[in-house]
Amino acid sequence: MELARLGSMRAVADALRTTTSTVSQQIATLARETGAQLIEPHGRLVRLTPAGRRLVEHANVILSAVEAAQRDLSPGAEPSGTLRVAGFATALRAHVLPIVATLADAHPRLHVLVREHEPAEALALLAEDEVDLALVYDYNLAPATPDPAVAGVPLWTAAWGLGVPASEADAGPATSPDVFARFRSADWIGNSRNTADETVIRTLSSMAGFNPRITHRSDSLDLVEAMITAGLGVGLLPMGRPTVPGVRLLPLTDPQVSLRAYAVTRHGRSDWPPLALLADLIRRRARHDRPDGPDRPGEWPAP
């Protein structure tokens, strides 16, 4: 490119602060790699052959693309491109979908692809580089398994209780094992796509001195409520979510059951402008929804 612009080996050497011999060697290397003659004598100088001029055109395109990529990927760049998000339904519905419309207006070159997955599924997609951001959860009684390949930041926590038929009498304040003990003979409803709920159920049941009979499974909170209303069993539900008339929520304390939500990325990816923007908006929205913020979930499990 410099030879095409400056016209002589000496001028190129002076511009690059090197020698004419070095410039000649570099051109000879390019000629061997491309299999084409790139320069030819022109009086006492040299000039580019048609193949050499064509190579300059390709070089201009390549350098322009590299410069565009550097601008696009720098931390201060305008967010653009395709951002792939996988997460559980509650997080997507409450914290991602409301943001997507705003992003479309503010950053029209940024496209967000959304996939609903339970934590294990979302983390597997993240490990396979099928998604850029995973919104996942665990419980304080069923912590996530550490993974050194990813980094997570806490978003929010939510207290969970035991959903039972509304006809069940209120026995007043009681510890979690005492609450579970009341339903030792009941059928239990677990999650069909995540094992953490079952771990919590079995942990508290063990503290209450029995082995739970988990006979039904669903990853839909609405369906869990419908199962409870139909008399099929009892199951875990979030305390902050209004329930249907046929369901009563019993608080779980000593120990408390807390769902902990995280935004998880692969190491080294979090400063990519689109990803950094969306993660920050999700964190802000989560803090806004829980402005008192006493129930920070702590850090993503470290290896």
C-alpha positions as CSV (number, residue, x, y, z in Angstrom):
1,M,0.0,0.0,0.0
2,E,2.8,2.4,0.9
3,L,4.6,1.6,-2.4
4,A,1.4,2.4,-4.4
5,R,1.1,5.7,-2.4
6,L,4.7,6.9,-2.4
7,G,6.0,5.4,-5.6
8,S,9.5,4.3,-4.6
9,M,11.3,1.8,-2.3
10,R,13.4,4.6,-0.8
11,A,10.3,6.7,0.0
12,V,8.6,3.7,1.6
13,A,11.7,2.9,3.7
14,D,11.9,6.5,4.9
15,A,8.2,6.6,5.8
16,L,8.4,3.4,7.7
17,R,11.8,4.2,9.3
18,T,13.5,1.1,7.9
19,T,15.8,0.2,5.0
20,T,15.1,-0.4,1.3
21,S,16.4,-3.9,1.7
22,T,13.8,-4.7,4.4
23,V,11.0,-3.3,2.2
24,S,12.2,-5.4,-0.7
25,Q,12.3,-8.5,1.4
26,Q,8.7,-7.9,2.7
27,I,7.5,-7.5,-0.9
28,A,9.3,-10.7,-1.9
29,T,7.6,-12.5,0.9
30,L,4.2,-11.3,-0.1
31,A,4.9,-12.4,-3.7
32,R,5.8,-15.9,-2.5
33,E,2.7,-16.1,-0.3
34,T,0.3,-14.9,-3.1
35,G,2.1,-16.8,-5.9
36,A,2.1,-13.6,-8.1
37,Q,4.6,-11.1,-9.3
38,L,3.8,-7.8,-7.4
39,I,6.3,-5.4,-8.8
40,E,8.2,-4.8,-12.0
41,P,11.1,-2.5,-13.1
42,H,10.1,1.0,-14.2
43,G,13.1,2.9,-15.4
44,R,15.4,3.2,-12.3
45,L,12.5,2.5,-10.0
46,V,9.8,-0.2,-9.7
47,R,6.1,-0.1,-10.0
48,L,3.2,-2.4,-9.0
49,T,2.0,-5.0,-11.5
50,P,-1.7,-5.4,-12.1
51,A,-1.6,-8.2,-9.5
52,G,0.1,-5.9,-7.1
53,R,-2.5,-3.2,-7.6
54,R,-5.2,-5.8,-7.0
55,L,-3.5,-6.8,-3.8
56,V,-3.5,-3.2,-2.7
57,E,-7.3,-3.1,-3.2
58,H,-7.8,-6.2,-1.1
59,A,-5.5,-4.7,1.6
60,N,-7.6,-1.5,1.7
61,V,-10.7,-3.5,2.2
62,I,-9.1,-5.7,4.9
63,L,-7.7,-2.7,6.8
64,S,-11.0,-0.9,6.7
65,A,-12.7,-4.0,8.1
66,V,-10.2,-4.2,10.9
67,E,-10.6,-0.6,11.8
68,A,-14.4,-0.9,11.7
69,A,-14.1,-4.0,14.0
70,Q,-11.8,-2.1,16.4
71,R,-14.3,0.8,16.6
72,D,-17.2,-1.6,17.0
73,L,-15.6,-3.7,19.8
74,S,-13.9,-0.9,21.8
75,P,-15.4,-0.3,25.3
76,G,-16.7,3.1,24.3
77,A,-18.3,1.9,21.0
78,E,-22.0,2.3,20.1
79,P,-23.7,-1.0,21.0
80,S,-24.4,-2.9,17.8
81,G,-24.7,-6.5,16.6
82,T,-26.6,-9.5,17.9
83,L,-26.8,-10.2,21.6
84,R,-28.0,-13.7,22.6
85,V,-29.7,-14.1,25.9
86,A,-30.9,-17.3,27.7
87,G,-32.8,-17.2,31.0
88,F,-35.6,-18.4,33.1
89,A,-39.1,-17.2,32.3
90,T,-39.5,-14.9,35.3
91,A,-36.3,-13.0,34.6
92,L,-37.0,-12.6,30.9
93,R,-40.6,-11.5,31.5
94,A,-39.8,-9.0,34.2
95,H,-36.4,-7.7,33.4
96,V,-35.5,-8.4,29.7
97,L,-38.6,-7.9,27.6
98,P,-39.4,-4.5,29.0
99,I,-35.8,-3.4,28.1
100,V,-35.9,-4.7,24.5
101,A,-38.3,-2.1,23.2
102,T,-36.2,0.7,24.8
103,L,-33.0,-0.7,23.2
104,A,-34.7,-0.9,19.8
105,D,-35.3,2.8,20.0
106,A,-32.0,3.9,21.5
107,H,-29.7,1.5,19.7
108,P,-31.4,0.4,16.4
109,R,-28.2,-1.5,15.3
110,L,-28.4,-3.8,18.4
111,H,-30.6,-6.9,18.1
112,V,-31.5,-9.0,21.1
113,L,-32.3,-12.7,20.7
114,V,-34.2,-14.2,23.7
115,R,-34.4,-17.9,24.6
116,E,-36.2,-19.3,27.6
117,H,-34.2,-21.9,29.5
118,E,-33.8,-23.2,33.0
119,P,-30.4,-22.5,34.7
120,A,-28.6,-25.8,33.7
121,E,-29.7,-25.4,30.1
122,A,-28.7,-21.7,30.0
123,L,-25.3,-22.4,31.5
124,A,-24.7,-25.2,29.0
125,L,-25.5,-22.9,26.1
126,L,-23.2,-20.3,27.6
127,A,-20.4,-22.9,27.8
128,E,-20.9,-23.8,24.2
129,D,-20.9,-20.1,23.1
130,E,-24.4,-20.4,21.9
131,V,-25.5,-17.4,24.0
132,D,-23.7,-14.3,25.4
133,L,-25.7,-13.8,28.6
134,A,-27.4,-16.4,30.9
135,L,-29.9,-15.3,33.5
136,V,-29.9,-18.1,36.1
137,Y,-30.9,-18.8,39.7
138,D,-30.1,-21.0,42.6
139,Y,-31.4,-21.3,46.2
140,N,-29.6,-20.6,49.4
141,L,-30.4,-24.2,50.3
142,A,-29.3,-25.5,46.9
143,P,-26.3,-23.4,45.8
144,A,-25.1,-23.5,42.2
145,T,-22.0,-25.6,41.4
146,P,-18.9,-23.4,40.9
147,D,-17.7,-23.0,37.3
148,P,-14.3,-21.3,36.8
149,A,-15.1,-20.6,33.1
150,V,-17.9,-18.1,33.9
151,A,-18.4,-14.9,36.0
152,G,-21.7,-13.9,37.5
153,V,-23.1,-10.8,39.2
154,P,-26.0,-10.9,41.7
155,L,-29.3,-9.4,40.5
156,W,-31.9,-10.0,43.2
157,T,-33.2,-12.5,45.8
158,A,-36.8,-13.5,46.5
159,A,-38.3,-15.3,49.5
160,W,-40.2,-18.5,48.6
161,G,-42.9,-20.3,50.6
162,L,-44.9,-23.4,50.4
163,G,-48.0,-23.4,48.2
164,V,-50.9,-25.4,49.7
165,P,-54.6,-25.6,49.1
166,A,-56.5,-22.6,50.4
167,S,-58.7,-24.9,52.5
168,E,-55.7,-25.7,54.7
169,A,-56.1,-24.1,58.1
170,D,-53.5,-21.5,59.1
171,A,-51.4,-23.0,61.9
172,G,-49.7,-19.7,62.7
173,P,-45.9,-19.0,62.7
174,A,-43.7,-22.1,62.4
175,T,-40.3,-23.0,61.2
176,S,-39.7,-24.5,57.8
177,P,-39.4,-28.1,59.1
178,D,-42.6,-27.7,61.1
179,V,-44.4,-26.4,58.0
180,F,-43.1,-29.3,55.9
181,A,-44.0,-31.8,58.6
182,R,-47.7,-30.9,58.3
183,F,-47.6,-32.2,54.7
184,R,-45.5,-35.4,55.2
185,S,-48.3,-37.5,53.7
186,A,-49.0,-35.2,50.8
187,D,-47.8,-35.5,47.2
188,W,-45.2,-32.9,46.3
189,I,-44.7,-30.9,43.1
190,G,-41.2,-30.4,41.8
191,N,-39.6,-28.7,38.8
192,S,-39.5,-30.6,35.6
193,R,-36.4,-28.9,34.2
194,N,-34.3,-28.0,37.3
195,T,-33.1,-30.0,40.2
196,A,-32.6,-27.1,42.7
197,D,-36.3,-27.1,43.7
198,E,-36.3,-30.8,44.5
199,T,-33.0,-30.3,46.5
200,V,-34.7,-27.7,48.7
201,I,-37.8,-29.9,49.2
202,R,-35.7,-32.9,50.1
203,T,-33.5,-30.8,52.4
204,L,-36.4,-29.4,54.5
205,S,-38.2,-32.7,54.4
206,S,-35.2,-34.4,55.9
207,M,-35.0,-31.8,58.6
208,A,-38.7,-32.6,59.3
209,G,-37.9,-36.3,59.5
210,F,-39.6,-37.7,56.4
211,N,-38.9,-38.5,52.7
212,P,-41.1,-36.5,50.4
213,R,-43.2,-38.2,47.7
214,I,-42.5,-36.0,44.6
215,T,-45.1,-37.2,42.1
216,H,-45.7,-34.2,39.9
217,R,-43.4,-31.8,38.1
218,S,-43.7,-28.5,36.2
219,D,-41.5,-25.6,35.4
220,S,-44.5,-23.3,35.1
221,L,-45.6,-21.4,38.3
222,D,-49.1,-21.1,36.9
223,L,-49.3,-24.8,36.4
224,V,-48.0,-25.5,39.9
225,E,-50.8,-23.4,41.2
226,A,-53.3,-25.2,39.1
227,M,-52.1,-28.5,40.4
228,I,-52.4,-27.3,44.0
229,T,-55.9,-26.1,43.3
230,A,-56.8,-29.4,41.7
231,G,-55.7,-31.2,44.9
232,L,-52.7,-32.9,43.3
233,G,-50.2,-31.8,45.9
234,V,-48.1,-29.0,47.4
235,G,-45.1,-27.2,46.1
236,L,-42.7,-24.2,46.4
237,L,-43.9,-20.8,45.1
238,P,-42.4,-17.2,45.4
239,M,-43.9,-15.2,48.3
240,G,-44.0,-12.0,46.3
241,R,-46.2,-13.3,43.5
242,P,-50.0,-13.0,43.9
243,T,-51.6,-16.5,43.9
244,V,-55.0,-17.7,42.6
245,P,-57.8,-17.9,45.1
246,G,-57.4,-21.7,45.6
247,V,-53.8,-21.4,46.8
248,R,-52.5,-20.4,50.2
249,L,-48.8,-19.5,50.7
250,L,-47.1,-20.5,53.9
251,P,-43.9,-18.6,54.8
252,L,-40.8,-20.7,55.3
253,T,-38.4,-19.5,58.0
254,D,-35.6,-21.0,60.1
255,P,-34.2,-21.7,57.6
256,Q,-35.6,-19.3,55.0
257,V,-35.9,-20.3,51.4
258,S,-34.4,-17.7,49.1
259,L,-34.1,-17.8,45.3
260,R,-31.0,-15.9,44.1
261,A,-30.8,-14.6,40.6
262,Y,-27.6,-13.9,38.7
263,A,-26.4,-12.5,35.3
264,V,-23.7,-14.8,34.1
265,T,-21.2,-14.3,31.2
266,R,-18.0,-16.1,30.0
267,H,-14.8,-14.6,31.4
268,G,-13.5,-11.8,29.2
269,R,-16.9,-11.0,27.5
270,S,-18.5,-8.7,30.0
271,D,-16.9,-5.5,28.6
272,W,-18.4,-6.1,25.1
273,P,-20.5,-2.9,24.7
274,P,-23.9,-4.6,23.9
275,L,-23.4,-7.1,26.7
276,A,-22.2,-4.5,29.2
277,L,-25.2,-2.3,28.3
278,L,-27.9,-5.0,28.7
279,A,-26.4,-6.4,31.9
280,D,-26.3,-2.9,33.4
281,L,-29.9,-2.2,32.4
282,I,-31.0,-5.5,34.0
283,R,-29.1,-4.7,37.2
284,R,-30.7,-1.2,37.4
285,R,-34.1,-2.6,36.8
286,A,-33.7,-5.3,39.5
287,R,-32.5,-2.7,42.0
288,H,-35.4,-0.4,41.1
289,D,-37.9,-3.2,41.7
290,R,-36.3,-3.9,45.2
291,P,-35.1,-0.4,46.3
292,D,-34.7,-1.5,49.9
293,G,-32.2,-4.1,48.8
294,P,-31.6,-6.0,52.1
295,D,-31.6,-9.4,50.4
296,R,-28.5,-9.2,48.2
297,P,-27.8,-12.7,47.0
298,G,-24.0,-12.4,47.4
299,E,-21.5,-13.4,44.7
300,W,-21.9,-16.1,42.1
301,P,-20.3,-19.3,43.5
302,A,-16.5,-19.1,43.2
303,P,-14.5,-22.2,42.3
